[in-house]
Amino acid sequence: MTTTPPHQTPGVWPIYGHTWASQYLQRALQPSGDVERTVRLSHAYLFLGPPQVGKTTFARALATALLCHATTAAPCYGCRACRLMALDSHPDFRMVQPTARVDKEFVVDRQKGELRAEQAEQLIRDAALRPMEGRRKVFLIQDMQLANPAFANKILKTLEEPPAHVVLLVTAHHRAALLPTIVSRCQVFELRPLDPILVRQALQEGWQAPPNEADLLARLSAGRLGWAVDQLRHPERSEERSRQLASLWRLMSADRVDRLNFSGELAAQRDPQSLFSLLEVWTSWWRDVLLAQAGCHDACSNVDQQERITHHAGQIEGRAVQDYLATLRRIEGYLRHTVNVRLALDVLLLKLPEA
Ligand SMILES: [Zn+2]
């Protein structure tokens, strides 16, 4: 998903936040002779950061700037290349994304797919051909952490010595999931979550979000603008959050049988996205309860539920809240690797503090 704002200004990077990174790239893209060039363009860039923090948006902006026909350090949005990029049909730009595969066993992380050897072979063949429109060809490899060993090994050589007209852009969640030889061949940009104030501002200016909604989404986003924009565009997601919170509150006073039934239903859905979204909503809830217990009401994310946060903060012991937050973290990690989703969810439900 990309979060390019609807209004693009010629000559301005279409990016909220991450200013240090866009300034660095602008210097590298500056037409030579304009200023003293202290930064050189690299043939490979790696964008690291949590999901939906803006890695793909950033990489696409860089791709547009690299392909743009204007001699500015930012996309002009008027030339043929910029227009083709906006239409997602520039012949010299390719996205390489993990492809899903159907597994007999339900392993949550594997449902997201893989980057496979044949995709690397295709990229290498494409990269060898001359660009069709301009001087460069840009490839964007998304979610490199999902590359299988064959893909990673095949791509290494191209990363080291790509044809002169090729720029490779790579995104990944974190450095530890990649071969060190991949990281060392790229210019690395680690994108950090944005300040919620900036997310709120961006939602209001770029996407015309009403102030209350912008504030709530900015707080819930944990600094991931892409996540916030996604929620804004899909109002059904906020209904999902309401349901996830309602089931949390209900299950706190439910007995063992009810809790295990819920766990069974959740496991049976085999839907990793809704599973992780539930964990995220529950985690943000308990963090708020903990913050309220420490007297930091202003720092809470679920600002539309202050009354209930205060109620739970007074009712449940701080120790139990901390323990359950640790359980949520542990189960989340476990779910990414286990085949026994049901067992993990049973533990999650049985350890839920009672109200
Ligand atoms: Zn242009």
Residues whose N, C-alpha, C, O or C-beta is under 5 A from the ligand:
A	BS01	ZN	C68 H69 A70 P75 C76 Y77 G78 C79 C82
